[in-house]
Amino acid sequence: MDNTPATSPHEPELKELPTENGTLRYRESGEGPPLVLLHGSGPGVTGWRNFAGIMPAFAEHFRTFVLEFPGFGVSDDVDTPHPMVAAQTATRDFMDGMGLEKVHLLGNSMGGFIATAFAAVFPERVDKLVTIGGAGASLFAPTPSEGIVRLSEFVEDPTRDRLVDWLNSMVYDRALVTDEMIEERWAQAIAPGTLASSRAMYGRAALERMAAEAGDPETVPAWMSLRAVQAPTLVTWGRDDRVSPVDMSLIPMRLLPRGEIHIFPDCGHWVMIEQREAFESAVIAFLNRP
């Protein structure tokens, strides 16, 4: 279960949704058009840690859900070839189980890729789409990025110092990496199931496989599906992102039929945390736009 301490007395209850692929857990707040928030990956991540800060603002306008993906220590783990496969299935299972025919989708990092893929395959079920550092592919920056290298180093040799190195690569302002954050992340990151999920995504073997696929002329790049996304899409990015370099936004800027880009200064990979008020203002305006 999520061991995140309550950030306020108004923290929504962690609810359960049984599905044929295990129990999904989520938080819900607000009324209005449904908005589903999909979290990123990495040691000790949860949906609530990604989105606790912005949920109150969005709940003023939308029926807002924070979904917890399998493999990260909150929802039930499932036996799939890859955590992103489980996340794709969980997104569909959650919407079906909650009776949500059409939603706004907002995804951070991995969650952005999951949301984009869902919008491409099920265009009739996505009203508007928002991504945070999770779309496209890098054109100019070295691959893997600094943040992914730090992440891989941690999952191969999970020490507290390596966790701190990775957390520091996620932000522009290192003051955000507090002792409390480190302790919360550490406790969950080293849990056997969570660590196995992280290794499947970012271990040395996984990075070698990704590099081989990138160099294979028979491999169809994931970003090719961007043309199939019909929903109006807001791609957001931190200018100083060292995990997903900002040049990744150039491909979606060109390929998304109804896409627009907002880049936030003095900001790393966690736009919704480092530039929270500016992010809330831009995204809520976009989602409420007729």
Secondary structure, DSSP 8 states (H G I E B T S, - for coil): ------SSTT----EEEEETTEEEEEEEE--SSEEEEE---STT--HHHHHTTTHHHHHTTSEEEEEE-BTSSSB-----SSHHHHHHHHHHHHHHHTT-SSEEEEEETHHHHHHHHHHHH-GGGEEEEEEES-SS--SSS-SS-HHHHHHHHHHHS--HHHHHHHHHHH-SSGGGS-HHHHHHHHHHHTSHHHHHHHHHHHSHHHHHHHHHHHT-TTS--GGGGGGG--S-EEEEEETT-SSS-GGGGHHHHHH-TTEEEEEESS--S-HHHHTHHHHHHHHHHHHH--
